[in-house]
């Protein structure tokens, strides 16, 4: 999406070492594309960086933009993965959208790079 805030990165301080970074974003909000009502959930990001790491303040502002758009959980989770991979080119990454109960149903969507 062209209006997305830039996802900033910084140099990996240990590019020769494979280590995992785990980020939890427990206040994620988007809009239901059917009703326009807010959907709430936690976005979990786990990745092994290559040359670049994700800067957290820019990630926060990037995720906030979903509060104003209608999108299905599956689309949101995959879009976040695609954008993060494009920004930092990790060795591997998994994004999990763990969405709150709505109508008695909870949903968890997981997308990974590289695809299994």
PATORSE-764436 format. One record per atom (N, C-alpha, C): residue in one letter; residue number from 1; x, y, z; atom name. Coordinates in nm, 2 decimals, always signed. Example, Ala and Ser with C-alpha at 12.3 -4.5 7.8 and 13.67 -1.06 7.14 Angstrom:
BEGIN
- res, n, east, north, up, atom
- a, 1, +1.32, -0.57, +0.78, N
- a, 1, +1.23, -0.45, +0.78, CA
- a, 1, +1.32, -0.33, +0.78, C
- s, 2, +1.28, -0.22, +0.71, N
- s, 2, +1.37, -0.11, +0.71, CA
- s, 2, +1.29, +0.00, +0.79, C
***
This chain:
BEGIN
- res, n, east, north, up, atom
- x, 1, +0.09, -0.12, +0.00, N
- x, 1, +0.00, +0.00, +0.00, CA
- x, 1, +0.09, +0.12, +0.00, C
- x, 2, +0.06, +0.22, -0.09, N
- x, 2, +0.15, +0.33, -0.10, CA
- x, 2, +0.15, +0.43, +0.01, C
- x, 3, +0.04, +0.43, +0.09, N
- x, 3, +0.04, +0.53, +0.20, CA
- x, 3, +0.10, +0.47, +0.33, C
- x, 4, +0.15, +0.35, +0.32, N
- x, 4, +0.21, +0.29, +0.44, CA
- x, 4, +0.33, +0.37, +0.49, C
- x, 5, +0.34, +0.39, +0.62, N
- x, 5, +0.46, +0.45, +0.68, CA
- x, 5, +0.58, +0.36, +0.65, C
- x, 6, +0.69, +0.42, +0.63, N
- x, 6, +0.81, +0.34, +0.60, CA
- x, 6, +0.85, +0.25, +0.72, C
- x, 7, +0.88, +0.13, +0.68, N
- x, 7, +0.94, +0.04, +0.78, CA
- x, 7, +1.09, +0.06, +0.78, C
- x, 8, +1.14, +0.11, +0.90, N
- x, 8, +1.28, +0.14, +0.90, CA
- x, 8, +1.35, +0.02, +0.96, C
- x, 9, +1.48, +0.01, +0.92, N
- x, 9, +1.57, -0.10, +0.97, CA
- x, 9, +1.70, -0.04, +1.02, C
- x, 10, +1.78, -0.13, +1.08, N
- x, 10, +1.91, -0.09, +1.12, CA
- x, 10, +2.00, -0.21, +1.10, C
- x, 11, +2.13, -0.18, +1.09, N
- x, 11, +2.23, -0.29, +1.07, CA
- x, 11, +2.22, -0.40, +1.18, C
- x, 12, +2.22, -0.52, +1.14, N
- x, 12, +2.23, -0.63, +1.24, CA
- x, 12, +2.36, -0.62, +1.31, C
- x, 13, +2.36, -0.61, +1.45, N
- x, 13, +2.49, -0.60, +1.52, CA
- x, 13, +2.57, -0.73, +1.52, C
- x, 14, +2.51, -0.84, +1.49, N
- x, 14, +2.58, -0.97, +1.48, CA
- x, 14, +2.54, -1.05, +1.36, C
- x, 15, +2.57, -1.00, +1.24, N
- x, 15, +2.52, -1.06, +1.11, CA
- x, 15, +2.58, -1.20, +1.09, C
- x, 16, +2.69, -1.24, +1.16, N
- x, 16, +2.75, -1.37, +1.14, CA
- x, 16, +2.68, -1.48, +1.23, C
- x, 17, +2.59, -1.44, +1.31, N
- x, 17, +2.53, -1.53, +1.41, CA
- x, 17, +2.38, -1.54, +1.38, C
- x, 18, +2.33, -1.67, +1.37, N
- x, 18, +2.19, -1.69, +1.36, CA
- x, 18, +2.12, -1.68, +1.50, C
- x, 19, +2.04, -1.58, +1.52, N
- x, 19, +1.97, -1.57, +1.64, CA
- x, 19, +1.83, -1.52, +1.61, C
- x, 20, +1.74, -1.55, +1.70, N
- x, 20, +1.59, -1.52, +1.67, CA
- x, 20, +1.55, -1.40, +1.75, C
- x, 21, +1.47, -1.31, +1.68, N
- x, 21, +1.41, -1.20, +1.74, CA
- x, 21, +1.26, -1.22, +1.74, C
- x, 22, +1.20, -1.21, +1.86, N
- x, 22, +1.05, -1.23, +1.88, CA
- x, 22, +0.99, -1.10, +1.92, C
- x, 23, +0.89, -1.05, +1.85, N
- x, 23, +0.82, -0.93, +1.88, CA
- x, 23, +0.67, -0.96, +1.90, C
- x, 24, +0.61, -0.91, +2.00, N
- x, 24, +0.47, -0.92, +2.03, CA
- x, 24, +0.41, -0.79, +2.02, C
- x, 25, +0.30, -0.77, +1.95, N
- x, 25, +0.22, -0.65, +1.93, CA
- x, 25, +0.08, -0.68, +1.98, C
- x, 26, +0.05, -0.67, +2.11, N
- x, 26, -0.07, -0.71, +2.17, CA
- x, 26, -0.19, -0.62, +2.15, C
- x, 27, -0.17, -0.50, +2.09, N
- x, 27, -0.28, -0.40, +2.08, CA
- x, 27, -0.31, -0.38, +1.93, C
- x, 28, -0.30, -0.48, +1.85, N
- x, 28, -0.33, -0.47, +1.71, CA
- x, 28, -0.48, -0.45, +1.69, C
- x, 29, -0.51, -0.36, +1.60, N
- x, 29, -0.65, -0.33, +1.56, CA
- x, 29, -0.66, -0.32, +1.41, C
- x, 30, -0.77, -0.38, +1.36, N
- x, 30, -0.80, -0.35, +1.22, CA
- x, 30, -0.95, -0.35, +1.21, C
- x, 31, -1.01, -0.32, +1.09, N
- x, 31, -1.15, -0.32, +1.07, CA
- x, 31, -1.20, -0.44, +1.00, C
- x, 32, -1.32, -0.49, +1.04, N
- x, 32, -1.38, -0.60, +0.97, CA
- x, 32, -1.43, -0.54, +0.84, C
- x, 33, -1.39, -0.61, +0.72, N
- x, 33, -1.44, -0.56, +0.59, CA
- x, 33, -1.59, -0.57, +0.57, C
- x, 34, -1.65, -0.66, +0.64, N
- x, 34, -1.80, -0.68, +0.63, CA
- x, 34, -1.88, -0.58, +0.71, C
- x, 35, -1.84, -0.56, +0.83, N
- x, 35, -1.92, -0.47, +0.92, CA
- x, 35, -1.86, -0.34, +0.95, C
- x, 36, -1.73, -0.32, +0.93, N
- x, 36, -1.67, -0.20, +0.96, CA
- x, 36, -1.64, -0.18, +1.11, C
- x, 37, -1.67, -0.29, +1.19, N
- x, 37, -1.64, -0.29, +1.33, CA
- x, 37, -1.50, -0.32, +1.36, C
- x, 38, -1.44, -0.28, +1.47, N
- x, 38, -1.30, -0.31, +1.50, CA
- x, 38, -1.28, -0.45, +1.53, C
- x, 39, -1.17, -0.51, +1.48, N
- x, 39, -1.12, -0.64, +1.52, CA
- x, 39, -0.99, -0.62, +1.60, C
- x, 40, -0.97, -0.70, +1.71, N
- x, 40, -0.86, -0.68, +1.79, CA
- x, 40, -0.78, -0.81, +1.79, C
- x, 41, -0.65, -0.80, +1.82, N
- x, 41, -0.57, -0.92, +1.83, CA
- x, 41, -0.42, -0.89, +1.86, C
- x, 42, -0.34, -0.99, +1.86, N
- x, 42, -0.20, -0.98, +1.88, CA
- x, 42, -0.13, -1.03, +1.76, C
- x, 43, -0.03, -0.95, +1.71, N
- x, 43, +0.05, -0.98, +1.60, CA
- x, 43, +0.18, -1.03, +1.66, C
- x, 44, +0.23, -1.15, +1.63, N
- x, 44, +0.35, -1.20, +1.68, CA
- x, 44, +0.45, -1.22, +1.56, C
- x, 45, +0.57, -1.16, +1.57, N
- x, 45, +0.67, -1.17, +1.46, CA
- x, 45, +0.79, -1.24, +1.52, C
- x, 46, +0.83, -1.34, +1.45, N
- x, 46, +0.96, -1.41, +1.49, CA
- x, 46, +1.04, -1.42, +1.37, C
- x, 47, +1.17, -1.37, +1.38, N
- x, 47, +1.26, -1.38, +1.26, CA
- x, 47, +1.40, -1.40, +1.30, C
- x, 48, +1.48, -1.45, +1.20, N
- x, 48, +1.62, -1.46, +1.21, CA
- x, 48, +1.67, -1.36, +1.11, C
- x, 49, +1.74, -1.25, +1.16, N
- x, 49, +1.78, -1.14, +1.07, CA
- x, 49, +1.90, -1.19, +0.99, C
- x, 50, +1.91, -1.12, +0.88, N
- x, 50, +2.03, -1.14, +0.79, CA
- x, 50, +2.12, -1.01, +0.82, C
- x, 51, +2.11, -0.91, +0.73, N
- x, 51, +2.19, -0.79, +0.74, CA
- x, 51, +2.12, -0.68, +0.81, C
- x, 52, +1.99, -0.68, +0.82, N
- x, 52, +1.91, -0.57, +0.88, CA
- x, 52, +1.81, -0.62, +0.98, C
- x, 53, +1.78, -0.54, +1.08, N
- x, 53, +1.68, -0.57, +1.18, CA
- x, 53, +1.57, -0.46, +1.17, C
- x, 54, +1.45, -0.50, +1.22, N
- x, 54, +1.34, -0.40, +1.21, CA
- x, 54, +1.34, -0.31, +1.33, C
- x, 55, +1.33, -0.18, +1.30, N
- x, 55, +1.32, -0.08, +1.40, CA
- x, 55, +1.18, -0.07, +1.46, C
- x, 56, +1.17, -0.08, +1.59, N
- x, 56, +1.04, -0.10, +1.65, CA
- x, 56, +0.94, +0.02, +1.65, C
- x, 57, +0.99, +0.14, +1.66, N
- x, 57, +0.90, +0.25, +1.65, CA
- x, 57, +0.84, +0.26, +1.51, C
- x, 58, +0.91, +0.24, +1.41, N
- x, 58, +0.85, +0.24, +1.27, CA
- x, 58, +0.75, +0.12, +1.26, C
- x, 59, +0.78, +0.01, +1.32, N
- x, 59, +0.69, -0.10, +1.32, CA
- x, 59, +0.56, -0.06, +1.38, C
- x, 60, +0.56, +0.00, +1.50, N
- x, 60, +0.44, +0.05, +1.57, CA
- x, 60, +0.36, +0.14, +1.48, C
- x, 61, +0.42, +0.24, +1.41, N
- x, 61, +0.34, +0.33, +1.33, CA
- x, 61, +0.29, +0.25, +1.20, C
- x, 62, +0.37, +0.16, +1.15, N
- x, 62, +0.32, +0.08, +1.04, CA
- x, 62, +0.19, +0.00, +1.08, C
- x, 63, +0.19, -0.06, +1.19, N
- x, 63, +0.08, -0.14, +1.23, CA
- x, 63, -0.04, -0.06, +1.26, C
- x, 64, -0.02, +0.06, +1.31, N
- x, 64, -0.14, +0.15, +1.35, CA
- x, 64, -0.22, +0.18, +1.22, C
- x, 65, -0.16, +0.18, +1.11, N
- x, 65, -0.24, +0.22, +0.98, CA
- x, 65, -0.35, +0.12, +0.96, C
- x, 66, -0.34, +0.00, +1.01, N
- x, 66, -0.45, -0.10, +0.99, CA
- x, 66, -0.58, -0.07, +1.06, C
- x, 67, -0.57, +0.02, +1.16, N
- x, 67, -0.69, +0.06, +1.23, CA
- x, 67, -0.79, +0.13, +1.14, C
- x, 68, -0.75, +0.18, +1.03, N
- x, 68, -0.84, +0.26, +0.94, CA
- x, 68, -0.88, +0.18, +0.81, C
- x, 69, -0.85, +0.06, +0.80, N
- x, 69, -0.88, -0.02, +0.68, CA
- x, 69, -0.95, -0.15, +0.71, C
- x, 70, -1.04, -0.18, +0.62, N
- x, 70, -1.11, -0.31, +0.63, CA
- x, 70, -1.03, -0.42, +0.56, C
- x, 71, -1.00, -0.53, +0.63, N
- x, 71, -0.92, -0.64, +0.57, CA
- x, 71, -0.95, -0.76, +0.65, C
- x, 72, -0.96, -0.87, +0.58, N
- x, 72, -0.97, -1.00, +0.65, CA
- x, 72, -0.84, -1.04, +0.72, C
- x, 73, -0.85, -1.12, +0.82, N
- x, 73, -0.74, -1.16, +0.90, CA
- x, 73, -0.62, -1.22, +0.81, C
- x, 74, -0.67, -1.31, +0.72, N
- x, 74, -0.57, -1.38, +0.63, CA
- x, 74, -0.49, -1.27, +0.55, C
- x, 75, -0.56, -1.17, +0.50, N
- x, 75, -0.49, -1.07, +0.42, CA
- x, 75, -0.40, -0.99, +0.50, C
- x, 76, -0.44, -0.95, +0.62, N
- x, 76, -0.36, -0.87, +0.71, CA
- x, 76, -0.23, -0.94, +0.75, C
- x, 77, -0.24, -1.06, +0.79, N
- x, 77, -0.12, -1.14, +0.83, CA
- x, 77, -0.02, -1.16, +0.72, C
- x, 78, -0.07, -1.19, +0.60, N
- x, 78, +0.02, -1.21, +0.48, CA
- x, 78, +0.08, -1.08, +0.44, C
- x, 79, +0.00, -0.97, +0.44, N
- x, 79, +0.05, -0.84, +0.40, CA
- x, 79, +0.17, -0.79, +0.50, C
- x, 80, +0.15, -0.81, +0.63, N
- x, 80, +0.25, -0.78, +0.72, CA
- x, 80, +0.38, -0.86, +0.69, C
- x, 81, +0.36, -0.99, +0.67, N
- x, 81, +0.48, -1.07, +0.64, CA
- x, 81, +0.55, -1.02, +0.51, C
- x, 82, +0.47, -0.99, +0.41, N
- x, 82, +0.53, -0.95, +0.28, CA
- x, 82, +0.61, -0.82, +0.30, C
- x, 83, +0.55, -0.72, +0.37, N
- x, 83, +0.61, -0.59, +0.39, CA
- x, 83, +0.74, -0.60, +0.48, C
- x, 84, +0.73, -0.68, +0.58, N
- x, 84, +0.85, -0.70, +0.67, CA
- x, 84, +0.96, -0.77, +0.60, C
- x, 85, +0.93, -0.87, +0.52, N
- x, 85, +1.04, -0.94, +0.44, CA
- x, 85, +1.10, -0.84, +0.34, C
- x, 86, +1.02, -0.76, +0.28, N
- x, 86, +1.07, -0.66, +0.18, CA
- x, 86, +1.16, -0.56, +0.25, C
- x, 87, +1.13, -0.53, +0.37, N
- x, 87, +1.21, -0.42, +0.44, CA
- x, 87, +1.34, -0.47, +0.49, C
- x, 88, +1.34, -0.60, +0.55, N
- x, 88, +1.47, -0.64, +0.61, CA
- x, 88, +1.53, -0.77, +0.56, C
- x, 89, +1.47, -0.83, +0.46, N
- x, 89, +1.53, -0.95, +0.40, CA
- x, 89, +1.59, -1.05, +0.50, C
- x, 90, +1.50, -1.10, +0.59, N
- x, 90, +1.55, -1.19, +0.69, CA
- x, 90, +1.59, -1.33, +0.63, C
- x, 91, +1.66, -1.41, +0.72, N
- x, 91, +1.69, -1.54, +0.68, CA
- x, 91, +1.56, -1.62, +0.68, C
- x, 92, +1.48, -1.60, +0.78, N
- x, 92, +1.34, -1.66, +0.79, CA
- x, 92, +1.26, -1.57, +0.88, C
- x, 93, +1.13, -1.58, +0.86, N
- x, 93, +1.03, -1.50, +0.94, CA
- x, 93, +0.90, -1.57, +0.95, C
- x, 94, +0.83, -1.56, +1.06, N
- x, 94, +0.70, -1.61, +1.08, CA
- x, 94, +0.62, -1.49, +1.14, C
- x, 95, +0.50, -1.46, +1.08, N
- x, 95, +0.41, -1.37, +1.14, CA
- x, 95, +0.28, -1.44, +1.18, C
- x, 96, +0.24, -1.43, +1.30, N
- x, 96, +0.11, -1.49, +1.35, CA
- x, 96, +0.02, -1.38, +1.39, C
- x, 97, -0.10, -1.39, +1.33, N
- x, 97, -0.21, -1.30, +1.38, CA
- x, 97, -0.30, -1.38, +1.47, C
- x, 98, -0.31, -1.35, +1.59, N
- x, 98, -0.39, -1.42, +1.69, CA
- x, 98, -0.50, -1.33, +1.73, C
- x, 99, -0.62, -1.35, +1.66, N
- x, 99, -0.73, -1.25, +1.67, CA
- x, 99, -0.83, -1.29, +1.78, C
- x, 100, -0.88, -1.19, +1.85, N
- x, 100, -0.97, -1.21, +1.96, CA
- x, 100, -1.10, -1.27, +1.91, C
- x, 101, -1.17, -1.33, +2.01, N
- x, 101, -1.30, -1.39, +1.98, CA
- x, 101, -1.40, -1.29, +1.93, C
- x, 102, -1.47, -1.34, +1.82, N
- x, 102, -1.58, -1.26, +1.77, CA
- x, 102, -1.69, -1.36, +1.73, C
- x, 103, -1.81, -1.34, +1.78, N
- x, 103, -1.91, -1.44, +1.75, CA
- x, 103, -1.89, -1.58, +1.80, C
- x, 104, -1.81, -1.59, +1.91, N
- x, 104, -1.78, -1.72, +1.96, CA
- x, 104, -1.66, -1.80, +1.89, C
- x, 105, -1.60, -1.73, +1.80, N
- x, 105, -1.49, -1.79, +1.72, CA
- x, 105, -1.36, -1.71, +1.73, C
- x, 106, -1.25, -1.78, +1.77, N
- x, 106, -1.12, -1.71, +1.76, CA
- x, 106, -1.05, -1.76, +1.64, C
- x, 107, -0.96, -1.68, +1.59, N
- x, 107, -0.89, -1.71, +1.47, CA
- x, 107, -0.74, -1.69, +1.49, C
- x, 108, -0.66, -1.78, +1.44, N
- x, 108, -0.51, -1.76, +1.44, CA
- x, 108, -0.46, -1.79, +1.30, C
- x, 109, -0.39, -1.69, +1.24, N
- x, 109, -0.34, -1.71, +1.10, CA
- x, 109, -0.19, -1.70, +1.11, C
- x, 110, -0.12, -1.79, +1.05, N
- x, 110, +0.03, -1.79, +1.05, CA
- x, 110, +0.08, -1.80, +0.91, C
- x, 111, +0.18, -1.71, +0.88, N
- x, 111, +0.24, -1.71, +0.75, CA
- x, 111, +0.39, -1.70, +0.77, C
- x, 112, +0.46, -1.78, +0.68, N
- x, 112, +0.61, -1.79, +0.70, CA
- x, 112, +0.68, -1.76, +0.57, C
- x, 113, +0.81, -1.71, +0.59, N
- x, 113, +0.90, -1.69, +0.48, CA
- x, 113, +1.03, -1.76, +0.53, C
- x, 114, +1.10, -1.84, +0.44, N
- x, 114, +1.05, -1.88, +0.31, CA
- x, 114, +0.93, -1.97, +0.33, C
- x, 115, +0.85, -1.98, +0.23, N
- x, 115, +0.73, -2.06, +0.24, CA
- x, 115, +0.77, -2.21, +0.26, C
- x, 116, +0.70, -2.28, +0.34, N
- x, 116, +0.74, -2.42, +0.37, CA
- x, 116, +0.69, -2.51, +0.26, C
***
